[in-house]
Amino acid sequence: MITGFSKHSAAWFIGIDRGDRIIPAGQLKYGLNKPEGKAVFSILKKAVIHETEAAAYVEPFIRIGVRFRNWTRAGKMRLPVLENVILG
């Protein structure tokens, strides 16, 4: 799920839906220039629920498919890449 985006670099904050909560999974920086990524970003800008100087957090309603190398020791995805946007 997309939980926010950086205001200073091309990056989305992503998390894993565990039913009653969303576990932060890192930042997605690769694959955002695909047509799907560009379309989603325009939606994200309209879904902001909280902002800081560096980031905007959104209602987590957009699901995405990503591929990544492996998990870090901190429990984050290493080098996640946008594969697809899951509608519905």
DSSP file (Angstrom, degrees, kcal/mol; ACC not computed):
  #  RESIDUE AA STRUCTURE BP1 BP2  ACC     N-H-->O    O-->H-N    N-H-->O    O-->H-N    TCO  KAPPA ALPHA  PHI   PSI    X-CA   Y-CA   Z-CA
    1    1 A M              0   0    0      0, 0.0    14,-2.3     0, 0.0     2,-0.6   0.000 360.0 360.0 360.0 148.7    0.0    0.0    0.0
    2    2 A I  E     +A   14   0A   0     60,-2.0    60,-0.4    12,-0.2    12,-0.2  -0.822 360.0 172.3 -91.8 126.8    1.1    3.5   -0.6
    3    3 A T  E     -     0   0A   0     10,-3.1    55,-1.9    -2,-0.6     2,-0.3   0.520  59.4 -38.0-111.8  -9.7    1.1    5.5    2.6
    4    4 A G  E     -AB  13  57A   0      9,-1.2     9,-2.7    53,-0.3     2,-0.3  -0.986  52.3-116.5 173.4-173.7    2.8    8.8    1.5
    5    5 A F  E     -AB  12  56A   0     51,-2.7    51,-2.5     7,-0.3     2,-0.2  -0.992  25.8-106.3-151.0 155.8    5.4   10.4   -0.7
    6    6 A S  E     - B   0  55A   0      5,-2.5     5,-0.3    -2,-0.3    49,-0.3  -0.579  13.9-155.8 -80.3 142.3    8.5   12.5   -0.4
    7    7 A K  S    S+     0   0    0     47,-3.0    48,-0.2    -2,-0.2    -1,-0.1   0.586  93.4  45.1 -89.4 -12.3    8.3   16.2   -1.2
    8    8 A H  S    S+     0   0    0     46,-0.6     2,-0.3     1,-0.1    -1,-0.1   0.589 119.0  21.9-109.7 -14.1   12.0   16.4   -2.0
    9    9 A S  S    S-     0   0    0      2,-0.2     2,-1.6     0, 0.0    -3,-0.2  -0.954  89.2 -89.9-147.2 166.0   12.7   13.3   -4.1
   10   10 A A  S    S+     0   0    0     -2,-0.3     2,-0.3    -5,-0.1    22,-0.1  -0.630  78.1 122.3 -81.0  91.5   10.8   10.9   -6.3
   11   11 A A        -     0   0    0     -2,-1.6    -5,-2.5    -5,-0.3     2,-0.4  -0.983  46.1-153.0-154.1 139.4    9.8    8.3   -3.6
   12   12 A W  E     -AC   5  28A   0     16,-2.4    16,-3.2    -2,-0.3     2,-0.5  -0.876  21.5-128.4-108.1 146.9    6.7    6.8   -2.2
   13   13 A F  E     -AC   4  27A   0     -9,-2.7   -10,-3.1    -2,-0.4    -9,-1.2  -0.821  33.5-167.2 -90.7 132.5    6.3    5.5    1.3
   14   14 A I  E     -AC   2  26A   0     12,-2.6    11,-3.0    -2,-0.5    12,-0.8  -0.869  11.6-179.7-125.3 155.8    5.0    1.9    1.3
   15   15 A G  E     - C   0  24A   0    -14,-2.3     2,-0.5    -2,-0.3     7,-0.0  -0.947  28.0-114.0-147.2 166.9    3.6   -0.5    3.8
   16   16 A I  E     - C   0  23A   0      7,-2.6     7,-2.6    -2,-0.3     2,-0.5  -0.917  30.1-127.1-108.9 126.9    2.1   -3.9    4.1
   17   17 A D  E     + C   0  22A   0     -2,-0.5     5,-0.2     5,-0.2     3,-0.1  -0.607  28.1 175.6 -75.9 119.8   -1.5   -4.3    5.1
   18   18 A R        -     0   0    0      3,-2.9     2,-1.8    -2,-0.5    -1,-0.1  -0.093  52.2-105.8-114.2  31.9   -1.9   -6.6    8.1
   19   19 A G  S    S+     0   0    0      1,-0.2     3,-0.1     2,-0.1    -1,-0.0  -0.540 112.6  34.0  85.0 -77.2   -5.6   -6.2    8.5
   20   20 A D  S    S+     0   0    0     -2,-1.8     2,-0.3     1,-0.1    -1,-0.2   0.536 129.2  16.2 -92.1  -6.9   -5.8   -4.0   11.6
   21   21 A R        -     0   0    0     -5,-0.1    -3,-2.9     2,-0.0     2,-0.5  -0.985  69.3-119.2-157.6 165.0   -2.6   -2.0   10.8
   22   22 A I  E     -C   17   0A   0     -2,-0.3    -5,-0.2    -5,-0.2   -19,-0.0  -0.951  23.1-147.0-113.1 124.2   -0.1   -1.1    8.1
   23   23 A I  E     -C   16   0A   0     -7,-2.6    -7,-2.6    -2,-0.5     2,-0.0  -0.792  25.1-116.9 -90.7 121.6    3.5   -2.1    8.7
   24   24 A P  E     +C   15   0A   0      0, 0.0    -9,-0.3     0, 0.0     3,-0.1  -0.352  33.0 179.4 -58.6 134.6    6.0    0.3    7.2
   25   25 A A  E     -     0   0A   0    -11,-3.0    52,-3.0     1,-0.4     2,-0.3   0.368  42.8 -99.6-120.8   1.3    8.0   -1.4    4.5
   26   26 A G  E     -C   14   0A   0    -12,-0.8   -12,-2.6    50,-0.2     2,-0.4  -0.782  51.3 -41.7 121.0-162.0   10.3    1.3    3.2
   27   27 A Q  E     -C   13   0A   0     -2,-0.3     2,-0.6    50,-0.3   -14,-0.2  -0.927  39.4-146.0-115.4 136.4   10.5    3.8    0.3
   28   28 A L  E     +C   12   0A   0    -16,-3.2   -16,-2.4    -2,-0.4    53,-0.1  -0.895  32.2 153.6-100.5 118.8    9.8    3.0   -3.3
   29   29 A K        +     0   0    0     51,-0.7     2,-0.4    -2,-0.6     3,-0.3   0.548  48.8  76.5-119.6 -14.4   12.0    4.9   -5.7
   30   30 A Y  B    S+e   81   0B   0     50,-0.9    52,-2.7     1,-0.2    -1,-0.1  -0.838  91.7  20.9-111.1 138.6   12.1    2.7   -8.9
   31   31 A G  S >  S+     0   0    0     -2,-0.4     3,-1.2    50,-0.2     6,-0.3   0.454  79.3 120.8  92.3   2.7    9.5    2.3  -11.5
   32   32 A L  T 3   +     0   0    0     -3,-0.3     9,-0.2     1,-0.2    -2,-0.1   0.679  64.1  66.3 -73.9 -16.4    7.6    5.5  -10.7
   33   33 A N  T 3  S+     0   0    0      4,-0.1    -1,-0.2     5,-0.1    -3,-0.0   0.451  76.6 108.0 -86.2   1.4    8.1    6.9  -14.2
   34   34 A K  S <> S-     0   0    0     -3,-1.2     4,-2.1     1,-0.1     5,-0.2  -0.365  89.2-107.0 -66.5 157.5    5.9    4.2  -15.7
   35   35 A P  H  > S+     0   0    0      0, 0.0     4,-2.2     0, 0.0     5,-0.2   0.877 121.9  54.0 -55.1 -38.0    2.5    5.4  -16.9
   36   36 A E  H  > S+     0   0    0      1,-0.2     4,-2.4     2,-0.2     5,-0.2   0.906 107.5  50.3 -63.4 -41.0    0.9    3.8  -13.9
   37   37 A G  H  > S+     0   0    0     -6,-0.3     4,-2.1     1,-0.2    -1,-0.2   0.899 110.3  49.0 -64.4 -41.3    3.2    5.5  -11.5
   38   38 A K  H  X S+     0   0    0     -4,-2.1     4,-1.3     2,-0.2    -1,-0.2   0.897 112.1  48.7 -66.2 -39.8    2.5    8.9  -13.1
   39   39 A A  H  X S+     0   0    0     -4,-2.2     4,-1.1    -5,-0.2    -2,-0.2   0.903 111.4  49.6 -66.6 -41.1   -1.3    8.4  -12.9
   40   40 A V  H  X S+     0   0    0     -4,-2.4     4,-2.7     1,-0.2     3,-0.4   0.886 104.0  59.5 -65.8 -38.5   -1.2    7.3   -9.3
   41   41 A F  H  X S+     0   0    0     -4,-2.1     4,-2.1     1,-0.2    -1,-0.2   0.883 101.4  53.8 -60.9 -37.7    0.9   10.3   -8.3
   42   42 A S  H  X S+     0   0    0     -4,-1.3     4,-0.6     1,-0.2    -1,-0.2   0.861 111.2  46.8 -65.0 -33.1   -1.8   12.7   -9.4
   43   43 A I  H >X S+     0   0    0     -4,-1.1     3,-0.9    -3,-0.4     4,-0.7   0.900 108.4  55.7 -71.3 -41.9   -4.3   10.8   -7.3
   44   44 A L  H >< S+     0   0    0     -4,-2.7     3,-1.4     1,-0.3     4,-0.2   0.892  99.9  58.9 -58.4 -41.4   -1.9   10.8   -4.3
   45   45 A K  H 3< S+     0   0    0     -4,-2.1     3,-0.4     1,-0.3    -1,-0.3   0.794 108.2  46.6 -60.7 -26.8   -1.6   14.6   -4.4
   46   46 A K  H << S+     0   0    0     -3,-0.9    -1,-0.3    -4,-0.6    -2,-0.2   0.567 107.3  58.5 -88.7  -9.9   -5.4   14.8   -3.9
   47   47 A A  S << S+     0   0    0     -3,-1.4    12,-1.7    -4,-0.7    -1,-0.2   0.179  70.3 140.0-106.9  15.9   -5.5   12.2   -1.0
   48   48 A V  E     +D   58   0A   0     -3,-0.4    10,-0.3    10,-0.2     3,-0.1  -0.392  19.4 170.3 -66.3 132.2   -3.1   13.9    1.4
   49   49 A I  E     +     0   0A   0      8,-3.3     2,-0.3     1,-0.4     9,-0.2   0.558  68.6  15.8-114.8 -17.2   -4.2   13.7    5.1
   50   50 A H  E     -D   57   0A   0      7,-1.6     7,-3.4     2,-0.0    -1,-0.4  -0.973  65.4-165.4-156.5 142.7   -1.1   15.0    6.8
   51   51 A E  E     -D   56   0A   0     -2,-0.3     2,-0.2     5,-0.2     5,-0.2  -0.968   8.1-179.6-132.4 147.8    2.0   17.0    5.7
   52   52 A T        -     0   0    0      3,-3.1    -2,-0.0    -2,-0.4   -45,-0.0  -0.708  51.8 -91.0-123.3-177.5    5.4   17.8    7.1
   53   53 A E  S    S+     0   0    0     -2,-0.2     3,-0.1     1,-0.2    -2,-0.0   0.858 125.9  29.6 -63.5 -33.7    8.1   19.9    5.4
   54   54 A A  S    S+     0   0    0      1,-0.1   -47,-3.0   -47,-0.1   -46,-0.6   0.638 122.6  31.8-102.5 -17.2    9.6   16.8    3.8
   55   55 A A  E     -B    6   0A   0    -49,-0.3    -3,-3.1   -48,-0.2     2,-0.4  -0.945  52.5-148.0-144.9 158.8    6.7   14.4    3.3
   56   56 A A  E     -BD   5  51A   0    -51,-2.5   -51,-2.7    -2,-0.3     2,-0.4  -0.999  18.8-151.9-126.4 132.6    3.0   14.1    2.6
   57   57 A Y  E     -BD   4  50A   0     -7,-3.4    -8,-3.3    -2,-0.4    -7,-1.6  -0.859  14.6-162.7-107.7 140.1    1.0   11.2    4.1
   58   58 A V  E     - D   0  48A   0    -55,-1.9   -10,-0.2    -2,-0.4   -14,-0.1  -0.777  33.8 -88.1-121.4 160.3   -2.1    9.9    2.3
   59   59 A E        -     0   0    0    -12,-1.7     2,-2.0    -2,-0.3     3,-0.4  -0.549  50.2-122.8 -61.5 125.3   -5.1    7.7    3.1
   60   60 A P  S    S+     0   0    0      0, 0.0   -57,-0.1     0, 0.0    -1,-0.1  -0.472  72.5 119.4 -81.1  78.4   -3.7    4.2    2.3
   61   61 A F        +     0   0    0     -2,-2.0     2,-0.7   -59,-0.2   -58,-0.1   0.481  46.8  88.5-116.6  -6.8   -6.2    3.0   -0.3
   62   62 A I        -     0   0    0    -60,-0.4   -60,-2.0    -3,-0.4     2,-0.3  -0.848  60.4-160.2 -99.9 118.8   -4.0    2.4   -3.3
   63   63 A R  E     -F   86   0B   0     23,-0.8    23,-2.5    -2,-0.7     2,-0.3  -0.743  11.2-174.5 -95.3 143.7   -2.5   -1.1   -3.5
   64   64 A I  E     -F   85   0B   0     -2,-0.3     2,-0.5    21,-0.3    21,-0.2  -0.939  23.0-130.1-134.3 156.4    0.5   -1.8   -5.6
   65   65 A G  E     +F   84   0B   0     19,-3.1    18,-3.1    -2,-0.3    19,-1.6  -0.922  33.1 176.7-103.8 133.2    2.6   -4.8   -6.6
   66   66 A V  E     -F   82   0B   0     -2,-0.5     2,-0.4    16,-0.2    16,-0.2  -0.936  22.6-148.7-131.7 155.6    6.3   -4.5   -6.1
   67   67 A R  E     +F   81   0B   0     14,-1.9    14,-2.6    -2,-0.3     2,-0.3  -0.936  23.8 177.1-116.2 150.3    9.3   -6.7   -6.5
   68   68 A F        -     0   0    0     -2,-0.4    11,-0.2    12,-0.2     3,-0.1  -0.974  37.4-119.1-150.8 161.5   12.3   -6.3   -4.3
   69   69 A R  S    S-     0   0    0      9,-2.3     2,-0.3    -2,-0.3    -1,-0.1   0.963  76.6 -55.6 -70.3 -54.0   15.7   -7.9   -3.7
   70   70 A N  E     -G   78   0C   0      8,-0.5     8,-2.9     6,-0.1     2,-0.3  -0.945  61.8 -70.6-170.0-175.5   15.3   -9.1   -0.1
   71   71 A W  E     -G   77   0C   0     -2,-0.3     6,-0.2     6,-0.2     2,-0.1  -0.747  41.5-132.6 -94.7 141.1   14.4   -7.9    3.4
   72   72 A T    >   -     0   0    0      4,-3.0     3,-1.7    -2,-0.3     6,-0.0  -0.377  30.6-104.2 -79.9 168.8   16.8   -5.7    5.4
   73   73 A R  T 3  S+     0   0    0      1,-0.3    -1,-0.1     2,-0.1    -2,-0.0   0.797 123.5  59.7 -62.1 -27.1   17.6   -6.5    9.0
   74   74 A A  T 3  S-     0   0    0      2,-0.1    -1,-0.3     1,-0.0    -3,-0.0   0.440 122.6-106.5 -82.0   0.6   15.3   -3.6   10.0
   75   75 A G  S <  S+     0   0    0     -3,-1.7     2,-0.3     1,-0.3    -2,-0.1   0.714  77.5 129.3  83.6  21.1   12.4   -5.3    8.2
   76   76 A K        -     0   0    0      1,-0.0    -4,-3.0   -49,-0.0     2,-0.3  -0.718  65.3-100.6-105.4 158.6   12.2   -3.1    5.2
   77   77 A M  E     -G   71   0C   0    -52,-3.0     2,-0.6    -2,-0.3   -50,-0.3  -0.612  33.7-134.2 -76.3 132.8   12.2   -4.0    1.5
   78   78 A R  E    S-G   70   0C   0     -8,-2.9    -9,-2.3    -2,-0.3    -8,-0.5  -0.810  78.1 -15.7 -91.6 123.1   15.5   -3.7   -0.2
   79   79 A L  S    S-     0   0    0     -2,-0.6    -1,-0.2   -11,-0.2     2,-0.1   0.913  81.0-164.0  53.9  54.9   15.4   -1.9   -3.6
   80   80 A P        -     0   0    0      0, 0.0   -50,-0.9     0, 0.0   -51,-0.7  -0.425   2.6-161.6 -68.8 145.4   11.6   -2.2   -4.2
   81   81 A V  E     -eF  30  67B   0    -14,-2.6   -14,-1.9   -52,-0.1     2,-0.3  -0.994  23.9-112.7-129.2 132.6   10.5   -1.6   -7.8
   82   82 A L  E     + F   0  66B   0    -52,-2.7   -16,-0.2    -2,-0.4     3,-0.1  -0.483  38.3 168.2 -65.1 125.6    6.9   -0.8   -8.9
   83   83 A E  E     -     0   0B   0    -18,-3.1     2,-0.3     1,-0.4   -17,-0.2   0.781  58.9 -24.3-103.6 -46.4    5.5   -3.6  -10.9
   84   84 A N  E     - F   0  65B   0    -19,-1.6   -19,-3.1   -48,-0.0     2,-0.5  -0.988  52.2-113.2-161.9 166.0    1.8   -2.8  -11.1
   85   85 A V  E     - F   0  64B   0     -2,-0.3     2,-0.7   -21,-0.2   -21,-0.3  -0.930  29.9-143.2-107.1 130.8   -1.1   -0.9   -9.5
   86   86 A I  E     - F   0  63B   0    -23,-2.5   -23,-0.8    -2,-0.5     2,-0.3  -0.856  15.3-159.7-102.0 114.9   -3.9   -3.2   -8.1
   87   87 A L              0   0    0     -2,-0.7   -25,-0.1     1,-0.2   -23,-0.0  -0.706 360.0 360.0 -94.7 142.7   -7.4   -1.8   -8.6
   88   88 A G              0   0    0     -2,-0.3    -1,-0.2   -25,-0.0   -26,-0.1   0.440 360.0 360.0 102.8 360.0  -10.4   -2.9   -6.6
